[in-house]
Amino acid sequence: MTDAVEFTDLPLAPALFQGLDALGHVRMTPVQARALPLLLEGRDLIGQAPTGSGKTAAFGLALLHRLDLSDIRVQALVLCPTRELADQVAKQIRRLGTGMPNLKLLTLFGGVALGPQLASLEHPPHVVVGTPGRVQELLRKKVLHLRDVRVLVLDEADRMLDMGFEEPIREIIKATPASRQTLLFSATYPEAIRDVARAAMRDPVEVTIGGEAEAAQIEQRFYDVEPAQKPAALAGLLIEHGGESAVVFCNMRRDTEEVVASLAHLGFTALALHGDMEQRDREEVLVRFANRSCGVLVASDVAARGLDVEDLGLVVNYDVPNDADTYVHRIGRTARAGKKGTALTLCTPREQPRLRVIDEALGLRVTTRRPPLAALRANVGVRAAMVTLRIDAGRTDKLRPGDIVGALTGDAGLKADAIGKIDVFATRSYVAVARAQAERALTRLQEGRIKAKKFRVRKL
């Protein structure tokens, strides 16, 4: 089958077009155009594509297309390296499945209580999206059954192996039927991935999207800096290039907190994201970054897997990454879905050997320059335009985004354009409000009611 151009060129189940409409998809990205016709034929596939290329929608459509919703068993399994990516993938598949009213999807990852996941598995879902460790654990407890899986997806397979998940992945693959369709997606394709592919796949087709066209969308700059100058250099670069949101990468978890403290002292609205944080704290950080009430996210590599923010214009490597693959993954947070982005790297004299290794591996032809140094004083930084209010009520209280908008534009007296993104979770909700209106909105919500009920509201 030749590459399709429009989704309507494909023999997709009619219900899936409703999901595509909901997501605003009209024309296919290159990876979708090349992969989807093959996936719908049932072929095993190895996809090598940069982050933000549309691969999630490609495999999401393929697995939804193969479901029989009248069959209440696990028919599709997606394995992801981190909780954040699993959550992001699950949300996109749910949206693609908007036109499939009886679709049941379950997200399974560690770091949260096992009880609710065990309870959810008493009525099997059609689709499971999870991390290898938790899926393996539930498999061994004999509460998760994979003998009817039709489609298995290994997403960001290189990262899963980097994180030590090879043994769980092999055990999970063995628990699925040999007749399944297997899809493997990876930004890089080291030998360890080839070994897994050889063992798990039948005559896979390879689809590679990337190279010069995508790389050209990211302007990459490198700066010589002394260690003591790093805080001033970072602040200078954020002021010069920052825009509404930027991600700063550190090699060590402890450094993320130190960098945040430095940026906050200068007036930036910055938050840390690292693997030692509690799940709720991580979720709140990601909510605040996505709704523009946090302008700078300072992250470790593992914590930032799956980070997907629209129009992220800037990535800064506060430290030179340890290898070329990590560099590629970091800068891939920007320039998503064809947009342009900027990636800036600070390099101390001790880090020069690492930069040379990355330069040689990727053929970057690195030239370094001196960074702009900001004055290290209060209020030189740019504060985020929005502030997040947390409401201790959510879906279990039958709360909807419209109820929150109604309370803010009614009792609180805000204009609609002062209200930003709203996220409603099971037991809590978050709303972004223009900074100048935040205190007034908070006071009115605390004193007033939402849906005729009084809920605890506080500012984050």
C-alpha positions, 0 to 999 in steps of 0.5 A: 500500500502506498503512503496515504495523505488524508486520514479518510484515505485509510480503511479506519473504523468509522468511530475513529474519525470522531476522535480524529475530529476531536483532536483536530487532526486533518492531514497526517504527519510523515510517520502516520502517512508511512506507518498507518497503512502498514499497521492496518494491514496487521504488519509488525513495525519498528518505527524510528521517529523523533518525539512529537512526530505523531507516533502516538496517534499512529499506534493508537489508531491501529490498536483501537481499529483492532478492538472488539468492544463486545469482548471484555478482555485485554486486547491491547497493551502499550508499555512506556518507560515512565508514569508521565508518558503512560499517562500522556499516551492513555489520554491521547488514546482515550481522546482518539476513542471518543466515538467508542462509547464502551471503550475501557482503558486502564493505566497501570504504573508504580508509585501509587497504591496497588488496591485501586488498580487491583479493583479495576482489573476485576472488570478487565479493560480493553486497553492497558497502558502501563510501565513494565515494572507494574505490569510485570507485578500484576502479571505475577499476581495473576490478576492481569491476563494478557493471553488475548492481546492482539496488539503489543506496543513498546513505546520509547523502547530505548528508554525502557532498556536504559532504565533496566526494564529488559527482563520485565519486557521479555517476561511480559512479551512471553505472556502474550500470544504469538499471533499478536501484532507487535509495534516498537517505537524508539527515537534511537536504535541501539543493538539491545533494541535489535535483540528485543525486536528479533525475539519479539517480532515477525518480519517487521517493516521499518519506518524511519522518519527524521534526520535533516528535516526535523533537525533543521527545526531546532536551532542549537547553540552552545556556550562556554561558561565557568561553573560559577557563572552558570546561574547568571548564564542560565538567567541571561539565556532565559531572559533572551530566549525564554518566551512563555515556557522553557525546560532546563535539564540537569544531570543530577536530581539534587541540582534541579532543586538548587537551580529552582531556588536560584531562579526563584530568587531572581524572580522567575516562576520555576519548579523542579521535576525529578524522580524523588517526588511524590506522584501528586506533586509531580502531577501538580508540577506538570499541570502548572507547567502546561497551564502557563502558571510555571514558566521554567521547568527544571527537570532530571532526564527520567522525570521529563520522559513523556513531557508533552507541552504545546509550543515549548520554544526553549530547552536549556541543557544546564549540564552537558548530557552524558551521551548523544541519545540523552541529548537527542531526547532532551532537545526533542521536547521542543520543535514538536509537530513541525514547529520550530524550537531552540536548544541551548547548552551550557558547557564548562571546561570539565564538560568539554570531553562529553560535548565532543563525544556528542558532537562526533556522534551526531555530526553537529559541528559545534562552535561555542560562544559566550553566554549573556550573563544576567545581573543576579538580583531580585526581579530580573526574571520574568514571572509566569502570566498565570497562577493556579488555584487548586479546588479539592473536588473533582470528577467524583463530586460531579465537578466539570470545567463548566462549573468552575468557569461559571463560579469564576465568571459569576460570583468571582466576577472574572472575565472569561479571558482571565481564565486559562486551562482547567484540569479536572481529576478524580478528587481535585481540580486545577484552574489557571487564572491571570496573575493580576486576578488570582487573589480576588478569584481565590477570595471569592471562591473561598467565600462562595460556592461551586455548584451550590457546594462549598469546597476548599480552594487554595493557591499553589 
